[in-house]
């Protein structure tokens, strides 16, 4: 059944955490053209088109990051920018944990954001820096390490794709 709220927002009132939409969430891809008055496919949408659109939404939501987060990290890490599918998520909803130079963890409650199964991290500075991102040990956030060319952890800005 199609909910009355965005699946990426969930519903506090209904006790539903944010989730990636499935085919039932977007309408079921079960539209049928009227047999007596079929649509003119040159001027009107057909059931086939609408069903394909619904299937495409579900397919894309499987691989789209739930959030893209820019972390400013020149000493004390903080969230500088946030892009997400949710309409209610704010940078202040995240807990930013500094584990030392170049090692930052981001956490967010399952009631606010789809929990990650993977993440991708990208350094945001010139030079030879490498980022590795992974789901934290409690599966409620991501952890990012930035290393210089010698392999030493170093504080640098980064962007993380929360998958």
N, C-alpha and C positions, 0 to 999 in steps of 0.2 A: 504494500500500500504506500502511496506517495505521501510523505510527511508534509506538515504545514510549515516546516522550518528547513533551513539549509542544512544538509547533512554535515557539512564542515563546521557548523556552529553547534550542532546537537541541540538538546532542549533540556534545560535545567528543570523546568516545570514537569516534564515527563520523565525525568531521570535517564535521559539518553545522552551518552557521551558522543562527541564528534566522531564521524565515521566516513569512509570513502563510499560513495553511492554505488549500489548494485542496480541491476536492471529493474527490480521492483520499486526502487526508490524514485526512478525517473519516469515511471509510467508503464513499465512492463514490455515495451516494444511489441505490443499486441494490437495496434490499430488495424482496422480493416476498412477498406473503401466501401461506401454505400453501393450495394449491388444494383439498385434501381437508378441512382443518380451518381455514377462514378465521377470523380474529379477530372477536369481537363488537365492532364499533366503538363501542358504548355503554359498554363496560367494559374494552376492551383497545386498546393502540396498534396501528394498522395500518401496513403498509409505507408507505403514502402519507404518514402523519404523520411517521414516522421519516425518510423521504427529504426531506420538506419541512424538518424540523429541521436536517438536515445542510446543505441548500442555504442556509438562513437563517444558520447559523453562518459559512459561507464569505462570504456577502454582507456580513454585519456586520463581519467581520474585514477586509474591504477598506477600510472607512472609519473604523475604530476606531483612535485613536492608539496607537502602540506604547508610548508613555510620556507621562505628564503630569508636568512637573517644575516645582517652585516654587523660584525662585532668590531668595535674600536678597541684596540689592545696596545696601548703604549704605557703599560704599567698596570693600571687597574682596568680590567676588561669591562666593557659595557655595551649594550645593544644600541647601535647607531641608526639602524634601519631595519624595517620588517615589511615583508610582502607575504601575504598569505591568502588562502581561499576563504578563511573565516572572516566574517564581518565584525566579530566581537573581540578578537584577540589583540592584545596590546603588548608593547615591549615590557611593560611592568609585570606582565603575567609570567615572565620567565625568571627563574633563579639562575644567576650567573655565578659560577664558582671558579675562583682563581686557584689552580693547583700549583702555581709557580710560573716562572717565565715560559711562555709558549705553550702552556697546558691549561686549557679552559673547558669547563663543562657547562652545558645549558640544560636546564630541566624545565618541564612544564606539565601541569596536571592533566591527566587524561580527561578531565571534565571540560578542558579548554582546547585541547589540541590532540589530533590523532597521534598516538604514540609511534615512535619511529621504528622502522625495521632496518634502516640503513641511513647513512648520510654521506654527503660529498662535501669536502672543504677545499677552499681555494684561497691562497694568500692574496692580499690586496696591496702589495708593494713591489717595487722593482727589485731586481737582484735574484740571487739563486736561493729561493726559499721553497720548502716543500711542506704541504699540509697533509695530515692524515686525519680522517674523521671516522668515528665509529660509534655505535650505540653503546651507551654506558652499561655498567654491570647490572643496574636495577631496571633497565629497559624503559625508563621514564624520561630519557633525555639523550643527548649526544655529547661526545667528548672530542675535542680537536687539539692536535699537537702540531706546532709549527717548528720546523727545524731549518737551520742555515746549511750552507754547503758542507760544513764540517760535521754535521749531524747533531749539533748542540741545539737544545730547545731555546727559542728566542721569541720574545713578544712582538707580534706583528698583527695588523688588522687582517681579518679574514671574512669570507662569506661562507655560510654553511647552508646546504640544501637538505632540509629535514624531510626525509622520504617516508 
